[in-house]
Amino acid sequence: MSNATSAKKNVLLICGGGGTEHEVSLVSAKYIEENLHKMEGVESYFVEICKDGNRRTKDGSLCELRKDGELCIGEKKIKLDFAIPCIHGIPGETGELPALFEMMRLPYLGNGPEASVLCFNKISTKLWLNALGVPNTPYIFLNSLEDLPRAKKAMAEWKHVFVKAASQGSSVGCYSVKGEEELTLALRKAFKYSPYVLIEKAISGRELEVSTYEYEGKIVATYPGEIICQPGSFYSYNEKYGADGHTKTATRAENISSDISEKIRNYALDAFVGLKLRHLSRIDFFLSNNGEIFLNEINTFPGMTPISMFPKMMEEYGHSFEKFLKDIIFA
């Protein structure tokens, strides 16, 4: 970190996005904003990309982000030093905002355009994981309903599958399917969200997560945390964010052997390095009842809500989120 932390930094905190995870993004942005307010030498500027396409400040004023990294609010012009694209899904995790910041030569938090695109698409993620030798859930993918015979064949073999829109987050467009009669309906729904659809074998076991990030010049993978769903349910959008959700979380999973924990952490590191991730990610795994490890998904800008695992697992590991963020801003 630079010694010149006394120099004021104008930091853009941009959130919303208008996609399926718009509201969640606003909650995450609140957490990040709270941490920015604790930092000396940081002046933060909150901007929401609204559902109508307008950009507005916290007080509702229209604003504009100029190509030279300048934020214009009416007649006021602020030269930005850093940006935080706190957007889950489109257009943050899909690479558009990182690409924009690259063109502006404006430093920003998070993963670059290519890594964002690769990881947001669940199919391209799996192709890369296969190439890297990282085990992941058995799958096939479809590009149209004309592939229904292949889907039925997978259903007959696996009995229980998850049908997932390839390019969505927070379990949007994700359906648990336990019979052929449900399959076509689930596929039709998923294709409304994405031109490609993934069909994965359902894994009976535990859902584990690892925060993987850069801290003091090193790439860190935390001890696995756990998502504990009600029997027979899965970590759906409503379970994640709904008021009536019953899912519990543990920032450090219990009864996991040191050998299994190390394997999971090493797979997380392999994925982080191999897919050229930077700064932060949350990497999700399954641990089957037979002791098999499968990487499930990579989240290039994980949630920062009060129930989100990424900052909690970082703190559990002994690292400060505020310090993590400040070190990157003042790098």
C-alpha positions in Angstrom: 0.0 0.0 0.0 1.2 3.5 -0.8 2.4 5.7 2.0 0.4 8.6 0.6 -2.8 7.5 2.2 -3.3 11.1 3.4 -4.2 12.2 -0.1 -8.0 12.3 -0.5 -9.5 9.8 -2.8 -12.8 10.4 -4.6 -14.5 7.0 -4.7 -17.5 6.2 -6.8 -19.8 3.6 -5.3 -22.1 2.5 -8.1 -25.0 0.1 -7.5 -28.4 -1.1 -8.7 -28.1 -2.0 -12.3 -31.8 -2.7 -13.1 -31.4 -6.5 -13.3 -32.9 -9.3 -11.2 -30.5 -8.6 -8.3 -31.0 -4.8 -8.2 -32.4 -4.6 -4.7 -29.8 -7.0 -3.3 -27.1 -4.7 -4.8 -28.5 -1.7 -2.9 -28.2 -3.6 0.4 -24.6 -4.6 -0.4 -23.8 -1.0 -1.3 -25.0 0.1 2.1 -22.5 -2.2 3.8 -19.6 -1.0 1.6 -20.7 2.7 2.2 -20.5 2.2 5.9 -17.0 0.9 5.6 -16.0 3.8 3.3 -17.3 6.3 5.9 -14.9 4.9 8.4 -11.9 5.6 6.3 -9.8 8.8 6.5 -9.0 10.4 3.2 -12.0 8.9 1.3 -14.8 10.9 -0.1 -17.5 8.5 -1.4 -20.1 9.2 -4.0 -23.1 6.9 -4.1 -24.7 6.5 -7.6 -27.6 4.1 -8.4 -28.2 2.8 -11.9 -32.0 2.9 -11.7 -34.4 0.5 -13.3 -35.5 3.3 -15.8 -31.9 3.6 -16.9 -31.1 6.9 -15.2 -28.2 7.4 -12.8 -29.1 9.1 -9.6 -27.3 10.1 -6.4 -28.5 9.2 -3.0 -30.7 12.4 -2.8 -32.3 11.5 -6.1 -30.3 14.0 -8.3 -29.6 12.9 -11.8 -26.0 12.5 -12.6 -23.7 11.3 -15.4 -20.4 9.4 -15.5 -18.1 10.9 -18.2 -15.6 9.0 -20.2 -12.6 10.7 -18.6 -13.6 9.3 -15.1 -15.6 12.4 -14.1 -18.8 12.4 -12.2 -21.2 15.2 -13.1 -24.0 16.2 -10.8 -25.7 19.2 -12.3 -23.0 21.8 -12.7 -20.7 20.1 -10.2 -17.9 18.0 -11.6 -15.9 15.5 -9.5 -12.7 13.9 -10.8 -12.9 10.3 -9.6 -9.9 8.3 -8.3 -11.5 4.9 -7.8 -14.7 3.0 -8.5 -16.6 0.2 -6.7 -19.1 -1.5 -9.0 -21.3 -3.0 -6.3 -23.6 -4.7 -8.8 -24.6 -8.3 -8.7 -25.4 -9.6 -12.1 -25.9 -7.3 -15.1 -24.0 -5.0 -15.8 -21.3 -5.5 -13.2 -20.6 -9.2 -13.0 -21.2 -9.5 -16.7 -18.2 -7.4 -17.5 -19.7 -4.2 -18.9 -18.8 -1.9 -16.0 -15.3 -3.2 -15.6 -14.7 -2.7 -19.3 -16.0 0.8 -19.0 -13.6 1.6 -16.2 -10.8 0.0 -18.2 -11.5 2.4 -21.0 -11.6 5.4 -18.6 -8.4 4.2 -17.0 -10.2 4.5 -13.7 -9.0 2.0 -11.0 -11.8 -0.1 -9.6 -12.5 -2.9 -7.2 -13.1 -6.4 -8.5 -12.5 -8.6 -11.4 -11.7 -7.6 -15.0 -14.0 -7.9 -18.0 -12.9 -11.3 -19.3 -12.9 -13.0 -15.9 -16.3 -11.5 -15.1 -17.8 -12.8 -18.4 -16.3 -16.3 -18.0 -17.5 -16.7 -14.5 -20.9 -15.3 -14.9 -21.7 -17.9 -17.5 -22.0 -21.1 -15.7 -21.2 -23.1 -18.8 -17.9 -21.3 -19.6 -17.0 -21.6 -15.9 -17.3 -25.4 -16.1 -15.3 -25.6 -19.3 -12.5 -23.7 -17.7 -12.7 -25.7 -14.4 -12.5 -28.9 -16.5 -9.4 -27.6 -18.2 -7.8 -26.6 -14.9 -8.6 -30.1 -13.4 -10.9 -28.7 -10.7 -13.8 -31.1 -10.0 -17.3 -29.7 -10.6 -20.8 -31.1 -10.7 -21.6 -33.5 -13.6 -23.6 -31.5 -16.2 -24.8 -31.1 -19.8 -25.9 -27.9 -21.4 -28.6 -27.0 -24.0 -28.9 -24.2 -26.5 -32.5 -24.8 -27.3 -35.5 -26.9 -26.4 -34.7 -29.0 -29.5 -32.1 -30.6 -27.2 -35.0 -32.0 -25.0 -34.1 -35.7 -25.8 -30.6 -35.1 -24.3 -32.2 -33.5 -21.3 -34.5 -36.4 -20.8 -31.6 -38.8 -21.0 -29.7 -36.9 -18.3 -32.9 -36.9 -16.2 -33.3 -40.6 -16.5 -29.7 -41.2 -15.5 -29.4 -38.7 -12.6 -33.1 -38.8 -11.3 -32.7 -35.4 -9.6 -31.3 -32.4 -11.4 -31.0 -28.7 -11.2 -32.0 -26.7 -14.3 -30.2 -23.4 -14.4 -30.2 -20.4 -16.7 -26.5 -20.1 -17.7 -26.1 -16.4 -17.1 -28.0 -15.5 -13.9 -27.0 -15.1 -10.3 -28.6 -15.6 -6.8 -30.4 -18.7 -7.9 -32.5 -16.7 -10.4 -33.7 -19.1 -13.1 -32.7 -22.1 -11.1 -35.1 -25.0 -10.6 -35.0 -28.3 -8.7 -36.4 -31.1 -10.9 -37.2 -34.6 -9.7 -39.3 -36.0 -12.5 -39.5 -35.9 -16.3 -42.9 -34.3 -16.2 -41.3 -31.2 -14.5 -38.4 -31.0 -16.8 -39.9 -29.3 -19.9 -41.6 -26.6 -17.8 -38.3 -25.9 -15.9 -36.4 -25.6 -19.2 -38.9 -23.2 -20.6 -38.6 -21.0 -17.6 -34.8 -21.1 -17.6 -34.6 -20.2 -21.3 -36.5 -17.0 -20.6 -33.5 -15.8 -18.6 -30.7 -17.1 -20.8 -30.0 -18.4 -24.3 -28.2 -21.4 -22.8 -29.3 -23.6 -20.0 -27.3 -25.9 -17.7 -28.6 -29.2 -16.4 -26.6 -30.4 -13.4 -26.8 -33.6 -11.4 -28.1 -32.9 -7.9 -25.5 -33.6 -5.3 -26.7 -35.0 -1.9 -24.5 -33.5 0.8 -23.4 -30.2 2.2 -23.1 -26.7 0.7 -19.9 -25.0 1.5 -18.4 -21.6 0.6 -15.0 -20.1 0.6 -14.1 -16.4 0.5 -11.1 -16.0 -1.8 -9.4 -12.7 -2.0 -6.1 -10.7 -2.1 -4.8 -9.5 1.2 -1.5 -7.9 1.9 0.0 -9.2 -1.3 -1.2 -12.7 -0.9 -4.2 -14.7 -2.3 -6.2 -16.1 0.6 -8.8 -18.8 0.7 -10.7 -18.9 4.0 -11.9 -21.9 5.9 -15.1 -23.2 4.4 -18.4 -21.8 5.7 -21.6 -23.7 5.3 -25.1 -23.0 4.0 -27.6 -25.1 6.0 -30.9 -25.5 4.2 -34.1 -27.1 5.4 -34.3 -30.8 4.4 -35.7 -31.1 0.9 -35.1 -27.4 0.0 -32.2 -25.6 -1.7 -30.6 -22.1 -1.5 -33.1 -20.3 -3.7 -33.4 -16.5 -4.1 -36.2 -16.4 -1.5 -34.1 -18.5 1.0 -31.2 -16.1 0.5 -33.1 -12.8 0.8 -36.8 -13.4 1.6 -38.2 -12.6 5.0 -39.6 -16.1 5.4 -36.4 -17.9 4.6 -35.3 -20.7 7.0 -31.7 -21.3 5.8 -29.0 -21.0 8.4 -25.3 -20.2 7.8 -22.1 -21.0 9.6 -19.0 -18.9 8.9 -16.9 -21.9 9.7 -18.3 -25.3 8.9 -18.2 -27.8 11.7 -17.1 -31.4 11.4 -15.0 -30.9 8.3 -11.6 -32.7 8.4 -8.5 -30.7 7.9 -7.8 -32.8 4.8 -11.1 -31.9 3.2 -10.8 -28.3 4.2 -7.4 -28.0 2.6 -8.5 -29.7 -0.6 -11.5 -27.3 -0.9 -9.3 -24.2 -0.2 -6.7 -25.4 -2.7 -9.4 -25.9 -5.4 -10.6 -22.4 -4.7 -7.1 -21.0 -5.1 -6.6 -23.0 -8.4 -9.8 -21.5 -9.7 -8.9 -18.0 -8.6 -5.5 -18.1 -10.2 -6.5 -20.1 -13.3 -9.4 -17.9 -14.2 -7.3 -14.7 -13.6 -9.6 -13.4 -10.8 -8.5 -10.5 -8.8 -9.3 -8.8 -5.5 -12.3 -10.8 -4.4 -14.6 -13.8 -5.1 -16.8 -16.2 -3.2 -16.4 -19.8 -4.5 -19.1 -22.3 -3.7 -18.7 -26.1 -3.3 -20.6 -29.2 -2.6 -19.3 -31.9 -0.3 -21.2 -35.1 -1.2 -22.3 -37.7 1.3 -19.6 -39.9 -0.2 -16.9 -37.3 0.6 -16.5 -36.1 -3.0 -15.8 -32.4 -3.5 -17.4 -30.5 -6.4 -17.0 -26.8 -7.2 -20.4 -25.4 -7.8 -20.1 -21.7 -8.8 -17.8 -18.7 -8.7 -19.2 -15.3 -7.6 -17.0 -12.5 -8.9 -18.8 -9.8 -6.8 -20.3 -11.6 -3.8 -23.1 -10.3 -1.7 -22.4 -7.9 1.2 -25.8 -8.0 2.9 -26.1 -8.6 6.6 -26.6 -12.3 5.9 -23.9 -12.6 3.2 -21.0 -15.0 3.8 -18.1 -13.2 2.0 -17.3 -10.5 4.6 -18.3 -12.8 7.5 -15.9 -15.5 6.5 -13.1 -12.9 5.9 -13.6 -11.6 9.5 -13.8 -15.2 10.8 -10.4 -15.8 9.2 -9.0 -12.8 11.1 -8.9 -10.2 8.3 -10.6 -6.8 8.3 -12.9 -6.0 5.4 -12.3 -2.3 6.0 -8.5 -2.8 5.7 -9.0 -5.1 2.7 -10.9 -2.3 0.9 -8.7 0.5 2.0 -5.5 -1.3 0.8 -7.0 -1.7 -2.7 -8.2 1.9 -2.9 -4.9 3.3 -1.9 -2.7 0.8 -3.7 
